[in-house]
Amino acid sequence: MSESVVKTNSKLRRMAKVLSLAFVIFIQIYWYKLRNKTDAEWEVLWGKIGKKFRETLFELEGLLIKVGQLLSIRADLLPKSFIQQIQDLTDHVPPSEWKEIEQILEQEWGSPIEEHLQWIEKKAVASASIGEVYKGVLINGEEVAIKVQRTEIESIVQTDFRTLRMIIWFAADHFVPVPKGFINFKVLFDELKQVIERELDFSKEKDTLLSFQKRFKDVDIVKIPEVYSDYCSSKVLVMEWMEGIRVTDESRLDQLEISRTELAKRLIEIFLPQWLEPGLFHADPHAGNVLISEDGHIILLDFGMIGEISKRDAANFQGLIESMLSKNFSKAVECLTQLGFLLPEADKRTMEKLLAEMMSFEVNQWQDMDLFKFKLEMNNLIQALPIQVPTRFVFLGRSFVTLEGMIYNLAPEEEFIVILKPAFTNWIKKQGNHGWSFVWHWLQSQPLFKLFYSFKEFLTLPQKLEDLKEKEQRRQFQFTIYENGKRQLFLLTLLSIGGVGVGLYSSHQFLMQFAIGGSLLSTVGYLFLSYQQKKWMKYMHEKRR
């Protein structure tokens, strides 16, 4: 059997494995919907689905590991029992054979590796789904980290993309209604595709690395590796070798002259501007990509997964923070709406009251709070209210959540506000003319401004509520019609398929033909209703903007 045939069969088996898993999950979910299972039974089902999903990801590796990591931070969309099964996924796979790596290096450099390197360790120091890292020494004696793209990874990624596109087409368009405020899974898929394709091109990571060097050139607490551009290509990235201590290595961290609390402050100082200002941010700051040098500097590595904040988003983020500080909750809700965190049906006045309740305590009360309990309450609040993380903020959320884990590992929870306050205060002072914006937000929160705002809202609120209630009732009624029709056609399809089986078993020609005709008609009817529902949902989504 030729090598090309073997590769094709491998791709088909990979695609079949994923599609069969998706099909089983769809059937289980729809069956539970038809049987009206209890919440407890749903939790058990989602736990089983998450476990099987996790096992499949580890078996197939490749892009699917990154898909699992992405889904693990979508607690606003997916059930808790499912998230628990995949929340600790790590992108670590067995390294390639050295001969394959050597071949790639020689192809990219155009000559034997001995002409470029004095020495190279043939065992990978790190191995992920897209690339592997090797330690080497250049001809001039400088130690370097050599990142090499895995063989056949482009082909595997394209196969996985085709499979995921098929699943999304079937699930989002023709099988189940999109949950919670018509979130667009196609947009989520496009964002994931864009990020993965960017990671596949190491020349883009090189450009990102150079951009971060320029951004942090005047920040003495951070170190970013130098790039050896003459050795770089779309499949090879050569950087300065940098040694450091992992934030999980408590014994070595305790031996440093700088305290762990101070290290946590430095991490916040480095990442806070990335999250709040326009530009690129590191989207994968896990313990392997953020190290501590012996002199206490923060070392940033691996710029393959990055995100970007637009000027509009940055302005709204800043407005949200300033509004929360000044307790101008109407402006805070407006910023949340502009950022896309509030669903269209959210009651803004109720959200203002909730924010006011949350911020009713003084800053000095943070030290007496059970922050872990407070965080759990916040997570429950997000799931209970019409709030969701917009798809464009998925990677920003990943960056924040990952770094949050590091901060809590470095410093006790009761010191969190002490760690955050200096970095945030310094950042506020550096905003220049934004100080005037802060004063304006503060003036807006005073009683006189509130009086006019409340009077205006009071006059229009009854009609707004009545209109909203009527629209929501019509929407829910139409949605129920579509769902009931699809459910009946789905049951008819299953019954017809069963009839085909009985006809084959009993050799009853008429029964088999009748069942095949019934299954075809019910399937066409199901697809037609799904198409109509899709058009209606798209129309409703555009109206809600």
N, C-alpha and C positions, 0 to 999 in steps of 0.2 A: 504494500500500500504506500503511495507516495506521501511525502511530507505535507503537501498542500491538502490532500484528502484528510489526513489525520487532524490537521488544524481546523478544517471545516467541520468535521465530526465533533471536535472538542467544543467549538462555538455553538453548534446546534444542541449539544448536551447541556451546555451552560444556559442557553436560552430556555430550553425545555424545563430545566430545573426551576428557574425563576418563575416562568409562566404557570407551571403546575402548582407552585406554592401560592401564587396570587389567586389562581382559580379556586383552590381549596379554601383560602381565606374568604373570598367573595361568597362562596356557597354557605360557609359557616355563619357569616354575618347575616346574610339574607334569611337563612333558616331561623336564626334567633329572632329576627324582626318579625317573621311570620308567626312564630310561636309566642310572641310577647313575653320574652324571658324577663326575670327580675334583674334589678341592678347588680345584685350579688352574683347572679349567674353570668351576667355580662362581664364582670370583673374577672371571674375565673377564665372565661373564654379568651379575653384579651391577654391574660397572663400566658395562656398556652400558645396563643398566636405569637406573642413576643418571644417566647422561648424558641419556638420553631424558626422564627425569622432570624434570631441571633445565630442559631446553629447553621442555617443556610449561608449567612454572611461569612462566617468563619470558614466554611467549606469552600466557597467560591472565591473569596477575597476580592482583589481588584477594586473597581469603582464602588461596589456594593458596600464595602466597609465604610466609605465616606458617606454614602447615602444613610446608613444606620446612624453615624455620628450626627448627621444633620437632623434626622428625625428625633434623636434623643433630646434635643433642646426645644422641641415643639410641644411642650406640656399644655399649651393653650389649645392645641388641636387634637392631641391623641390621649387615650385613656391612661390613667396613672399606672395601672398594672402592666400595660404594654411598655411604657417608658422605663419602668423599673428593670425590665429584662435587658434593655439595650443601653442604659445610661452610662455604663463604664466600658463601652467599646473602645479599643485602641487599635490604631492603624499600624500593626506590626505583623509582617509576614516573613516566611523563610527567605533568605537571600538567594540570588541566582548563582549558577555555576560560574566560577572565575573565568573560564574560557569565553563565556558569553560577554562578560563585562570587558574583558581585554579586547575582544573583537570590536565592541562599540567604541572604545577609546581610540583604537588605531584607525577606525573608519572616520571618526570625527576629527582627529588630529592629522590624518593623512600620512602617518609614519609610525614605526614601532614605538611603544611607550618608553623604551630605554633611552630614546633621544630627548625625552622631555622630563623624565623622572629618574632621580637617583635610586629611589626605593618606593614601594607601595605595599601596604598591608593587604594581603589577598582575602582576608576575612572582613566582611562589612562591619563597621562600627554601629550602623543603623540601617534598618531595612523596612521600608514602607511599601504601600501598594503601587506607587508610581515610580519612586526612585530609591536608590541605595547610596550610602555614604561610605567612602573609603579614606583612610589616612595615608598620605604620601609625602614625599620630599622632592621638591623641584630640583632641577639641575643646579640652580644657584644656592641650594641649601635651605630654602625656606619651607617650613612645614605647612601643608595645605590639607583642606578637606575637599575631596573630589566627589561630587554628587553625579551619579550616572543613572540615566533613565532605564527602567527595566525592559528587557526584550519583550517584544510582542504586546506591550502595554497599550499602545494606540489601538491595535486591533481588538483587544479585550474591551477597552473603554467604548469603542464604537458599537460592539455587540451589546454591551450593557445599556447603552443609550437607546438603541433600537428596542430592546426589551422593555425598558421603562416607559418609552413612548407608547408602546402598545398597551401596557397596563393602564397608563393614565388615560389614553383614548377610551378604553373600555370602561374604566371605573368612573372617571369624572364626567364623561359624556353620555354613557349608555347604561350604567349600572346603578350607581348610588348617587343621591343628591349630595352636592358639595356642602360640608358642614360649616356651621358657625359663620354666618355673614357672607356666604358666597366667596370664600377664599379661593384664589385662583391657583390651582395646582400646576397649571401649565406655566404660569409665571415662575413658580417655585422650581419647576423642572428646568426652565430656561436659565435661571440664575445658577443652579447647580451645574448645568452644562457649561456655562460661561466660565465658572470658577475652575472646573476640572480641565477644560481645554487650555486655560491659562497656565495651570500647573504643569501641563504636558509640554509647554514651551519654556525651557529653562532660560532662554534669552530674556523673556519677560520677567522672570524672577531676578535675573541679574539687574535689569533696569530698576525694578522695585527696590532692590538692595541699595543701589546707588542713590535712589531718591531718599531712602531713610537715612543714609549717611549724611546727605546734604541737610536734611531736616534736623538731625541731632548733632551737627558738627560743633555747636557751641554748648552742648549739654555734657558736662564732665562726668556725670554719674552713669552714663550708658556707653557700651562698646558694641560696635557693629563690625563684622568681619570685612576686611579688604577683599576686593574682587580682582582676580587675574584674568582680565578680559581676553588676552591673547589665547587663552586655553579654553574659553567658553564657547558653547554652541547651543543649539536648540535642545540637545540631548546631554550635554555635559556642562557642569557649573563648577568652577574651581575657586575656592575661597581660602582666606586665611584660617589656619587651624587655631581654635581657641579652646583653652581648657577652662572648666568651671565646675562649680558645685551645684548639684540639684537642690531645689527648695525642699525636697522631701528628705534630704540627708541631714537630719537634725544634729547628729553628733559633730559633723564637720562645720555646720553653720554656727554651733555654739562655741567653736574654737576661734572664730573670727573676732577681730577687735570691734567691729560694728555690730550693734544689736539686731536681733531679728525684727523688732518693731521698726527700727530705722530702715531696714531693707524693705519692709512692707510699704513704708512711706515712699521710698524711692520708686517702687513699682507703680504706685498710684500716680506719682508725678510724671512718669513716663507715658502711662497709658491714658490718663484722663484727657490730655489734649487730643490724643488720637480719636477718642470717642466723641468729643464735643466740637472739634474744629473741622472745617472743610479739608478734605484730603484723604490720603490712604491710612488704613489702620491694620495692624497685625491681627489676623482673624484666628490664629491657632497658637496662642501663647501657653501651651502645656509645659509640664516640668522638663521635657526634653528640649524645648525650644527657648526657654528662659533660664539662664544659668547665673551663678554668682561667682565673680572672680575673687581671688585671695585678698585683694584690697577693697572688696565691697562694691565693685562696679556691677551693674546689671548688663549681662550679655544677651543680646537678642539674636536668634538664629532662625533659619528656615522661613523665607518670605514667599513661599509658594502660594499659600492661602491668605489672601488679603481682601479687604473690602474698601469701599470708598463712600465718604459722606459728602453729600452735595451741600452747596452754600445755603440752600433753602432749609434743608434738614438741620444744619448746624445752627442757623438762626433760630429755628423753632426749639431746638434743644436748649439753647441759651435762654430763650424767652421762658421756657418751662421752669428752668432752675431759678431764674430771677423771680418769677411769679410765685413759686413755692416759698422762696425765702421771704418775700414781702407779704405772703399769705393772701395774694390776689388770686383766689381760686377760680374766678371766672376766666381770667386770662390763662391760667394753667390748663383749664379744660379746653379752651380754644386751641392752645398749642398741642395738646394731646390729639385733638381732632385733626389738626393740620398734619401731624405726623402719621395719622392713620391708625392710632392705637384704639380709638373709640369707634365702635360700629355705628352705622347710621341710626339705628333705633335707640341708641343710648339717650337717656334723659339727662341733659346737661346740668339741670338744677340739682338733681339727685347726686350727680358726680361731684358737684361743687361742695355739697354738704358732706359727702364721704371724705373728700380731701381735707376739708376743714376739721373733721373729726380725727383724721389721721395725724394732722399737724397741730393738734390742740395742746400737746405737751411741749415743754421748753427743751432747748438743746441739752441743758445739763441733766435732763431726765433720762437721756439715752444710756448713761452709765448704769442706771438702776434697772434697765429693761432686760428681759430675757430675749435677746436678739434672735435666737434660734426659733423660739415660739412666735416671735413677731414675723419672721420670714415665712413660716408655715401659714400664718394667718393671711399674709399678703398673697401667697400662692393660691389659697382658697378663694380669696376675694377676686383675683383675676379670673379664675375659672367660673365663678358664680355670676360675674357681671359681664355686660356686653363689651369686653375688652379682648383684643387679640394682638399678637405681635405681627406687624405687616411683613410680608415675605421679603421685602428689600432689607429688613433689619435682622434677618435670620443670622447672618454671619457676624453682625455687630453683637447680637445676643450671645453667640458662641464665644466671642472674644471676652465679653464681660463675665459670663458665667465661669469660664475656665480660669480667668485671673482671680475671680472672687474666691475660688477654691484655694489658690495659692496664698492669698492674703490671710485666710482663716487658718491655714497651715502654719504660717509664719508667726502670727500674732494671736493672742487670746481674743475671743469674741467681744469681751467687755471693753477692749481698747479700740474697737473699730472706728468709732466716731473721732477718737483722738488721732488716729492715723489719717483719716480722711480730711479733717478740717484744715490742717496747714496747706496741703496740696490744693484743695479746692479754693481756699482763700487766696493763695498766690495766683491761681489761674484767673480768678475774678479780677484781681488787681491788674493783670496783664492785658485785660480786654480793652483798655483805653476808653474811647468814647462810648463804649457800652455802659459805662457808669451812668450816663445821662438816661439811657434806656431804663436802667434799674430804678432811677428816681421817678421816672414817669409811671412805671408799673406800681411803684409804692403809692404815688398820688392817686392812681386809679382805684386803689384798694380802700381809700378813705371813705367815710360815710356819705359825703356830698355826692361823689361820683356814683357810689352804690345806690343812692336814692334815685337818681335819674335812671340808672340801669334797671333797677327793680321795678320802677313805675312803668317803664316801657315794656318790660317783659310781662308785667302783670296784665297789661291791657291785651296783649296778643297771646298769652299762654293758653287760655281756655280753647280758643279756636285751633291752635297748634296741636293741642292734645287730642281734640276731637278728630282732626284730620289724620293725625298719626294713627289713632285707634282704628278708624275706618279703613285706612290703607292696609294696615296690618291684618285686619280681619279678612279683607278681600284676598290678600296675598296668601294667607294660611289656607283659606278655602280652596283656592285654585291649586295650591301645592298638594293638598290632600286628594283632590280629584286625580291628579297625575299619578300620585303614589298608589292609590287604590287600583287604578287601571293597570299600572305596571305589575302590581302584586298578583292580580288575577291572571294576567297574561303569562307571568312567570310560572304560576302553578299549572296553567294549561300546558305550557311547554314541557314541564317536568312530567305531567301526566301523559302527554303524547309520546315523549321519549320512552316512557315505561311501556306504552302500547306498542311501540316499534319492537321493543325487546320481547314482549309476549308474542307478537306476530312472528318474529324470527324463530322463537322457541317452538311455537305450535305449528309453524309452516302455514299459517292462515294468511293467504295473500291479500284478501280484502281488508282485514284488520290492519295489516302492516301498511298498506297503501293509505288507508284512512288516517292512521296515526302519523304517518310521514306528512301528509297534507295538513293535518292539524298542527303539527309542530312547526311547519314552515309558516303557516298563517299567524300563529301566535308569536313566533319570533319576529316576523315582519311587523306585526302590531306593536310588540314591545319596543323594537327599534324606532318605529314611527313616534310612539309616545315619548320615548327618551329624547328624540330630536326636538319634538315640540316643547318638552320641558326645558331642554337646553336653551332654545330660543327665548322662552319666557323668562328664564333665570337671568340670561344675559340682558334682556330688556329691563328687568327689575333692577339689576345691578347698576345699569347706566342711569336709571332714573334716580337712584339713591345717592349718586355722586354729588 
